[in-house]
Amino acid sequence: MELALILSVLLLLAAPLLAQLVARLPALKGGLDGFVLVTVLGLVTLTLLPEALAHSGVLAILVAAFGFCLPWIAEFLFHRAEEMTHRVVMLVAALALVVHAASDGAILAFAGQSDHGSFVATGVLLHRIGVAVAVWWLLRPVLTTWAGVAVLAALGVMTIIGYVMVVYAGDWYHIPLVGYWQAFAAGSLLHVVLHPLDDHNTAPNAGNIWAHRLGTVAGIVFLVALIGAHYLHHAPSDVTMMSAHEAHHVVDLMGTIGRLAAPLMLLALLAAATYTKIYGGSLQAAYTSLQRVAPWTLVLWFTLTVAAELSPYEIPAPNDGYIMFGLWLGIICVVLVHTGARIFFSQLLPGGKPHRHSHGHSH
């Protein structure tokens, strides 16, 4: 696993190099925006929030909601303070990811003892690519280039520390405060990626919509690979922190809830499109209505999963429902790719459109 550790650190160098490539190929910005948006949402829902829930329970949801709303609260209370608040919450979120990097190193250390160690290591490496690109893409415009380099370096150092001192890492990683920190990081990252200070000139338009769609597809493929290589394979039983085993439980629970809720979510999509068509709308108008409702069915799915995770009762797994769940997922993916991740998820924000700020920021 020493090779995996070296690769996990070297992959951090890919983020600044990718930024240089993007500077020379402006069309790539739209694609990278779609990739980062989908990747961050996946990392938050599959890693940060599950860890926070495991550490801190229902309070983690409240802390995450606070982290998500804090920039808006600051802007309302202090006026024109959103840029500074963005910088603060992004720095805190980045530091939380640095703390999280120790678990990556520890899991790599334990993976050498597992029959599925190569799968676990591959999952960690995929996870590292997503974190590195997301941190650089989100942090550099909000803070400075040197701050981005410092955070990437800290990620590498903490990975090595977690690898070398897995026993001690397991002890401090279960401090409840770490759970709250991870929850705040999850909420902050969601706000920053959905509501960026700098839109990077990536709002989908006729010039970059195909690049944005390809980036969205790449993000979906990344998450599928991450689940397949890491979350669906067990780490050694003595991994005491957020491990592949715990993440497997999260994905399994999401599948169970998805099969139970699929009829309701399909009905919501069908009702939205049918209502518009019946009342004189065109097929395009019906599809637009479906686009507006689709992201909210994703929110419903995740909300029900969190409720099931926090519930003291065990949710029975249905024996069927795979076809309807697969149909719903297929519709969501098609609409997500065709619409583009930025516009698709902007429906969840006030106003329903990508936000543009007039004030400046550091580079």
MIKOLKOL-198478 format. One record per residue (C-alpha): residue number from 0; x, y, z. Coordinates in nm, 2 decimals, m for minus. Example, Ala and Ser with C-alpha at 12.3 -4.5 7.8 and 13.67 -1.06 7.14 Angstrom:
BEGIN
(atom 0,(1.23,m0.45,0.78)),
(atom 1,(1.37,m0.11,0.71)),
This chain:
BEGIN
(atom 0,(0.00,0.00,0.00)),
(atom 1,(0.30,0.23,0.01)),
(atom 2,(0.25,0.29,m0.37)),
(atom 3,(m0.11,0.38,m0.30)),
(atom 4,(0.00,0.63,m0.04)),
(atom 5,(0.26,0.79,m0.27)),
(atom 6,(m0.01,0.81,m0.55)),
(atom 7,(m0.26,0.96,m0.31)),
(atom 8,(m0.02,1.24,m0.23)),
(atom 9,(0.10,1.29,m0.59)),
(atom 10,(m0.26,1.32,m0.71)),
(atom 11,(m0.28,1.65,m0.52)),
(atom 12,(m0.04,1.79,m0.78)),
(atom 13,(m0.30,1.73,m1.05)),
(atom 14,(m0.53,2.01,m0.93)),
(atom 15,(m0.29,2.30,m1.00)),
(atom 16,(m0.18,2.14,m1.33)),
(atom 17,(m0.54,2.11,m1.43)),
(atom 18,(m0.60,2.47,m1.35)),
(atom 19,(m0.31,2.56,m1.59)),
(atom 20,(m0.47,2.35,m1.86)),
(atom 21,(m0.81,2.52,m1.80)),
(atom 22,(m0.65,2.86,m1.83)),
(atom 23,(m0.53,2.76,m2.18)),
(atom 24,(m0.86,2.60,m2.28)),
(atom 25,(m1.14,2.82,m2.17)),
(atom 26,(m1.41,2.58,m2.30)),
(atom 27,(m1.28,2.33,m2.04)),
(atom 28,(m1.41,2.56,m1.76)),
(atom 29,(m1.77,2.47,m1.82)),
(atom 30,(m1.68,2.10,m1.82)),
(atom 31,(m1.48,2.13,m1.50)),
(atom 32,(m1.76,2.32,m1.33)),
(atom 33,(m2.01,2.04,m1.41)),
(atom 34,(m1.76,1.78,m1.29)),
(atom 35,(m1.68,1.96,m0.96)),
(atom 36,(m2.05,2.03,m0.88)),
(atom 37,(m2.15,1.67,m0.92)),
(atom 38,(m1.84,1.54,m0.74)),
(atom 39,(m1.87,1.77,m0.44)),
(atom 40,(m2.24,1.68,m0.40)),
(atom 41,(m2.14,1.31,m0.41)),
(atom 42,(m1.85,1.36,m0.16)),
(atom 43,(m2.08,1.55,0.07)),
(atom 44,(m2.36,1.29,0.06)),
(atom 45,(m2.14,0.98,0.06)),
(atom 46,(m1.86,1.09,0.29)),
(atom 47,(m1.88,1.41,0.50)),
(atom 48,(m2.25,1.39,0.61)),
(atom 49,(m2.24,1.02,0.69)),
(atom 50,(m1.93,1.07,0.90)),
(atom 51,(m2.09,1.36,1.08)),
(atom 52,(m2.41,1.17,1.14)),
(atom 53,(m2.20,0.87,1.28)),
(atom 54,(m2.02,1.11,1.52)),
(atom 55,(m2.28,1.36,1.62)),
(atom 56,(m2.63,1.23,1.53)),
(atom 57,(m2.92,1.47,1.46)),
(atom 58,(m2.72,1.77,1.57)),
(atom 59,(m2.50,1.72,1.27)),
(atom 60,(m2.79,1.81,1.04)),
(atom 61,(m2.85,2.13,1.22)),
(atom 62,(m2.48,2.22,1.20)),
(atom 63,(m2.47,2.14,0.83)),
(atom 64,(m2.78,2.36,0.77)),
(atom 65,(m2.61,2.64,0.96)),
(atom 66,(m2.30,2.60,0.75)),
(atom 67,(m2.51,2.61,0.43)),
(atom 68,(m2.71,2.92,0.54)),
(atom 69,(m2.43,3.12,0.72)),
(atom 70,(m2.33,3.33,0.41)),
(atom 71,(m2.69,3.43,0.36)),
(atom 72,(m2.73,3.51,0.73)),
(atom 73,(m2.42,3.72,0.73)),
(atom 74,(m2.53,3.91,0.41)),
(atom 75,(m2.87,3.98,0.57)),
(atom 76,(m2.73,4.10,0.90)),
(atom 77,(m2.42,4.28,0.79)),
(atom 78,(m2.48,4.37,0.43)),
(atom 79,(m2.21,4.32,0.17)),
(atom 80,(m2.04,4.07,0.40)),
(atom 81,(m2.11,3.76,0.20)),
(atom 82,(m1.77,3.76,0.02)),
(atom 83,(m1.58,3.76,0.35)),
(atom 84,(m1.82,3.50,0.50)),
(atom 85,(m1.76,3.28,0.19)),
(atom 86,(m1.39,3.30,0.25)),
(atom 87,(m1.42,3.21,0.62)),
(atom 88,(m1.66,2.91,0.56)),
(atom 89,(m1.45,2.78,0.27)),
(atom 90,(m1.14,2.80,0.48)),
(atom 91,(m1.31,2.61,0.77)),
(atom 92,(m1.44,2.35,0.52)),
(atom 93,(m1.10,2.31,0.37)),
(atom 94,(m0.95,2.25,0.72)),
(atom 95,(m1.21,1.99,0.78)),
(atom 96,(m1.11,1.81,0.47)),
(atom 97,(m0.75,1.83,0.59)),
(atom 98,(m0.86,1.65,0.91)),
(atom 99,(m1.05,1.40,0.69)),
(atom 100,(m0.74,1.33,0.49)),
(atom 101,(m0.59,1.15,0.80)),
(atom 102,(m0.87,0.89,0.76)),
(atom 103,(m0.77,0.83,0.40)),
(atom 104,(m0.42,0.76,0.51)),
(atom 105,(m0.53,0.53,0.79)),
(atom 106,(m0.77,0.34,0.56)),
(atom 107,(m0.48,0.29,0.31)),
(atom 108,(m0.27,0.15,0.60)),
(atom 109,(m0.54,m0.10,0.70)),
(atom 110,(m0.62,m0.19,0.34)),
(atom 111,(m0.30,m0.38,0.32)),
(atom 112,(m0.45,m0.63,0.56)),
(atom 113,(m0.77,m0.68,0.36)),
(atom 114,(m0.86,m0.92,0.08)),
(atom 115,(m1.02,m0.63,m0.09)),
(atom 116,(m0.73,m0.39,m0.02)),
(atom 117,(m0.68,m0.30,m0.39)),
(atom 118,(m1.05,m0.20,m0.42)),
(atom 119,(m1.03,0.01,m0.10)),
(atom 120,(m0.71,0.18,m0.22)),
(atom 121,(m0.87,0.26,m0.56)),
(atom 122,(m1.16,0.41,m0.38)),
(atom 123,(m0.94,0.63,m0.17)),
(atom 124,(m0.75,0.75,m0.48)),
(atom 125,(m1.07,0.83,m0.66)),
(atom 126,(m1.19,1.02,m0.35)),
(atom 127,(m0.86,1.21,m0.34)),
(atom 128,(m0.89,1.32,m0.70)),
(atom 129,(m1.24,1.46,m0.63)),
(atom 130,(m1.12,1.64,m0.31)),
(atom 131,(m0.81,1.79,m0.47)),
(atom 132,(m0.99,1.92,m0.77)),
(atom 133,(m1.28,2.05,m0.56)),
(atom 134,(m1.06,2.22,m0.31)),
(atom 135,(m0.85,2.39,m0.58)),
(atom 136,(m1.15,2.49,m0.79)),
(atom 137,(m1.35,2.63,m0.50)),
(atom 138,(m1.08,2.76,m0.27)),
(atom 139,(m0.84,2.95,m0.51)),
(atom 140,(m1.10,3.20,m0.63)),
(atom 141,(m1.23,3.27,m0.28)),
(atom 142,(m0.89,3.30,m0.11)),
(atom 143,(m0.55,3.30,m0.30)),
(atom 144,(m0.33,3.07,m0.50)),
(atom 145,(m0.09,3.02,m0.21)),
(atom 146,(m0.38,2.93,0.02)),
(atom 147,(m0.49,2.66,m0.22)),
(atom 148,(m0.13,2.53,m0.24)),
(atom 149,(m0.11,2.53,0.14)),
(atom 150,(m0.43,2.34,0.18)),
(atom 151,(m0.32,2.08,m0.08)),
(atom 152,(0.01,2.04,0.10)),
(atom 153,(m0.17,2.00,0.43)),
(atom 154,(m0.39,1.73,0.27)),
(atom 155,(m0.07,1.54,0.17)),
(atom 156,(0.09,1.58,0.51)),
(atom 157,(m0.22,1.46,0.70)),
(atom 158,(m0.26,1.16,0.47)),
(atom 159,(0.09,1.05,0.56)),
(atom 160,(0.03,1.12,0.93)),
(atom 161,(m0.29,0.91,0.92)),
(atom 162,(m0.10,0.63,0.74)),
(atom 163,(0.19,0.62,0.99)),
(atom 164,(m0.02,0.67,1.31)),
(atom 165,(m0.34,0.48,1.24)),
(atom 166,(m0.40,0.39,1.61)),
(atom 167,(m0.37,0.75,1.73)),
(atom 168,(m0.57,0.87,1.44)),
(atom 169,(m0.85,0.64,1.53)),
(atom 170,(m0.86,0.78,1.89)),
(atom 171,(m0.88,1.15,1.80)),
(atom 172,(m1.10,1.10,1.50)),
(atom 173,(m1.39,1.00,1.72)),
(atom 174,(m1.39,1.32,1.92)),
(atom 175,(m1.75,1.46,1.89)),
(atom 176,(m1.62,1.80,1.79)),
(atom 177,(m1.48,1.64,1.47)),
(atom 178,(m1.83,1.53,1.37)),
(atom 179,(m1.96,1.89,1.41)),
(atom 180,(m1.67,2.02,1.21)),
(atom 181,(m1.74,1.77,0.93)),
(atom 182,(m2.11,1.87,0.93)),
(atom 183,(m2.02,2.24,0.90)),
(atom 184,(m1.78,2.16,0.62)),
(atom 185,(m2.05,1.97,0.44)),
(atom 186,(m2.30,2.25,0.46)),
(atom 187,(m2.03,2.51,0.37)),
(atom 188,(m1.92,2.32,0.06)),
(atom 189,(m2.27,2.28,m0.06)),
(atom 190,(m2.33,2.65,m0.04)),
(atom 191,(m2.00,2.74,m0.21)),
(atom 192,(m2.04,2.50,m0.49)),
(atom 193,(m2.41,2.58,m0.55)),
(atom 194,(m2.38,2.95,m0.50)),
(atom 195,(m2.02,3.05,m0.61)),
(atom 196,(m1.88,3.40,m0.56)),
(atom 197,(m1.70,3.35,m0.89)),
(atom 198,(m1.90,3.18,m1.16)),
(atom 199,(m1.58,3.11,m1.35)),
(atom 200,(m1.77,3.21,m1.67)),
(atom 201,(m1.92,2.86,m1.65)),
(atom 202,(m2.29,2.94,m1.65)),
(atom 203,(m2.40,2.71,m1.94)),
(atom 204,(m2.45,2.89,m2.27)),
(atom 205,(m2.45,2.80,m2.64)),
(atom 206,(m2.07,2.81,m2.64)),
(atom 207,(m2.00,2.57,m2.35)),
(atom 208,(m2.31,2.37,m2.29)),
(atom 209,(m2.17,2.06,m2.44)),
(atom 210,(m1.85,2.09,m2.24)),
(atom 211,(m2.07,2.14,m1.93)),
(atom 212,(m2.27,1.83,m2.02)),
(atom 213,(m1.96,1.62,m2.07)),
(atom 214,(m1.83,1.74,m1.73)),
(atom 215,(m2.16,1.64,m1.57)),
(atom 216,(m2.13,1.30,m1.73)),
(atom 217,(m1.77,1.27,m1.60)),
(atom 218,(m1.90,1.36,m1.25)),
(atom 219,(m2.16,1.09,m1.26)),
(atom 220,(m1.91,0.83,m1.39)),
(atom 221,(m1.67,0.94,m1.11)),
(atom 222,(m1.93,0.87,m0.84)),
(atom 223,(m2.03,0.54,m0.99)),
(atom 224,(m1.66,0.44,m1.00)),
(atom 225,(m1.61,0.56,m0.64)),
(atom 226,(m1.90,0.35,m0.52)),
(atom 227,(m1.80,0.05,m0.72)),
(atom 228,(m1.43,0.06,m0.62)),
(atom 229,(m1.46,0.17,m0.26)),
(atom 230,(m1.80,0.17,m0.10)),
(atom 231,(m1.92,m0.17,m0.21)),
(atom 232,(m1.61,m0.35,m0.07)),
(atom 233,(m1.54,m0.40,0.30)),
(atom 234,(m1.23,m0.26,0.46)),
(atom 235,(m1.07,m0.47,0.74)),
(atom 236,(m1.29,m0.51,1.05)),
(atom 237,(m1.05,m0.32,1.27)),
(atom 238,(m1.08,0.01,1.09)),
(atom 239,(m1.24,0.22,1.36)),
(atom 240,(m1.31,0.54,1.17)),
(atom 241,(m1.53,0.61,0.87)),
(atom 242,(m1.45,0.30,0.66)),
(atom 243,(m1.56,0.13,0.35)),
(atom 244,(m1.78,m0.09,0.56)),
(atom 245,(m1.97,0.21,0.71)),
(atom 246,(m1.99,0.38,0.37)),
(atom 247,(m2.13,0.05,0.23)),
(atom 248,(m2.40,0.08,0.48)),
(atom 249,(m2.49,0.43,0.37)),
(atom 250,(m2.51,0.33,0.00)),
(atom 251,(m2.71,0.02,0.09)),
(atom 252,(m2.95,0.23,0.30)),
(atom 253,(m2.98,0.48,0.01)),
(atom 254,(m3.07,0.19,m0.22)),
(atom 255,(m3.33,0.06,0.02)),
(atom 256,(m3.50,0.40,0.06)),
(atom 257,(m3.47,0.46,m0.32)),
(atom 258,(m3.67,0.14,m0.39)),
(atom 259,(m3.93,0.23,m0.13)),
(atom 260,(m3.97,0.59,m0.25)),
(atom 261,(m3.93,0.53,m0.62)),
(atom 262,(m4.31,0.52,m0.69)),
(atom 263,(m4.36,0.85,m0.52)),
(atom 264,(m4.07,1.02,m0.69)),
(atom 265,(m4.18,0.89,m1.03)),
(atom 266,(m4.54,1.01,m0.96)),
(atom 267,(m4.40,1.36,m0.88)),
(atom 268,(m4.22,1.37,m1.21)),
(atom 269,(m4.51,1.24,m1.41)),
(atom 270,(m4.76,1.48,m1.23)),
(atom 271,(m4.54,1.78,m1.30)),
(atom 272,(m4.52,1.71,m1.67)),
(atom 273,(m4.88,1.60,m1.71)),
(atom 274,(m5.03,1.90,m1.53)),
(atom 275,(m4.85,2.14,m1.75)),
(atom 276,(m4.94,1.95,m2.07)),
(atom 277,(m5.31,1.92,m1.97)),
(atom 278,(m5.34,2.29,m1.91)),
(atom 279,(m5.24,2.39,m2.25)),
(atom 280,(m4.86,2.36,m2.23)),
(atom 281,(m4.64,2.23,m2.50)),
(atom 282,(m4.42,1.93,m2.47)),
(atom 283,(m4.12,2.16,m2.41)),
(atom 284,(m4.32,2.33,m2.13)),
(atom 285,(m4.40,1.99,m1.98)),
(atom 286,(m4.03,1.90,m1.99)),
(atom 287,(m3.94,2.23,m1.83)),
(atom 288,(m4.18,2.14,m1.54)),
(atom 289,(m4.02,1.80,m1.51)),
(atom 290,(m3.67,1.97,m1.49)),
(atom 291,(m3.79,2.19,m1.20)),
(atom 292,(m3.92,1.90,m1.00)),
(atom 293,(m3.64,1.65,m1.07)),
(atom 294,(m3.38,1.80,m0.83)),
(atom 295,(m3.64,1.81,m0.55)),
(atom 296,(m3.70,1.44,m0.58)),
(atom 297,(m3.32,1.39,m0.52)),
(atom 298,(m3.36,1.61,m0.21)),
(atom 299,(m3.66,1.39,m0.10)),
(atom 300,(m3.45,1.08,m0.15)),
(atom 301,(m3.16,1.20,0.06)),
(atom 302,(m3.39,1.35,0.33)),
(atom 303,(m3.57,1.02,0.37)),
(atom 304,(m3.23,0.84,0.39)),
(atom 305,(m3.11,1.07,0.66)),
(atom 306,(m3.44,1.02,0.85)),
(atom 307,(m3.40,0.64,0.82)),
(atom 308,(m3.04,0.66,0.94)),
(atom 309,(m3.14,0.86,1.25)),
(atom 310,(m3.45,0.65,1.32)),
(atom 311,(m3.42,0.40,1.60)),
(atom 312,(m3.62,0.15,1.39)),
(atom 313,(m3.47,m0.07,1.12)),
(atom 314,(m3.60,m0.01,0.78)),
(atom 315,(m3.70,m0.34,0.61)),
(atom 316,(m3.54,m0.38,0.27)),
(atom 317,(m3.80,m0.45,0.00)),
(atom 318,(m3.76,m0.76,m0.22)),
(atom 319,(m3.84,m0.57,m0.54)),
(atom 320,(m3.87,m0.21,m0.66)),
(atom 321,(m3.55,m0.23,m0.86)),
(atom 322,(m3.71,m0.15,m1.19)),
(atom 323,(m3.90,0.16,m1.07)),
(atom 324,(m3.59,0.28,m0.88)),
(atom 325,(m3.37,0.22,m1.19)),
(atom 326,(m3.62,0.40,m1.41)),
(atom 327,(m3.63,0.70,m1.17)),
(atom 328,(m3.25,0.71,m1.16)),
(atom 329,(m3.23,0.69,m1.53)),
(atom 330,(m3.47,0.98,m1.58)),
(atom 331,(m3.27,1.19,m1.33)),
(atom 332,(m2.94,1.12,m1.50)),
(atom 333,(m3.08,1.20,m1.85)),
(atom 334,(m3.23,1.53,m1.73)),
(atom 335,(m2.92,1.61,m1.53)),
(atom 336,(m2.69,1.57,m1.82)),
(atom 337,(m2.92,1.74,m2.08)),
(atom 338,(m2.98,2.03,m1.85)),
(atom 339,(m2.63,2.05,m1.71)),
(atom 340,(m2.55,2.02,m1.35)),
(atom 341,(m2.53,2.40,m1.28)),
(atom 342,(m2.88,2.48,m1.41)),
(atom 343,(m3.02,2.15,m1.28)),
(atom 344,(m2.92,2.22,m0.92)),
(atom 345,(m2.99,2.59,m0.94)),
(atom 346,(m3.36,2.50,m0.90)),
(atom 347,(m3.28,2.43,m0.53)),
(atom 348,(m3.16,2.79,m0.47)),
(atom 349,(m3.38,3.10,m0.42)),
(atom 350,(m3.47,3.25,m0.75)),
(atom 351,(m3.39,2.92,m0.93)),
(atom 352,(m3.10,3.07,m1.14)),
(atom 353,(m2.72,3.06,m1.11)),
(atom 354,(m2.62,3.36,m0.90)),
(atom 355,(m2.38,3.62,m1.02)),
(atom 356,(m2.20,3.86,m0.79)),
(atom 357,(m2.09,4.20,m0.88)),
(atom 358,(m1.81,4.23,m0.63)),
(atom 359,(m1.46,4.12,m0.67)),
(atom 360,(m1.24,3.86,m0.51)),
(atom 361,(m0.88,3.75,m0.47)),
(atom 362,(m0.70,3.54,m0.72)),
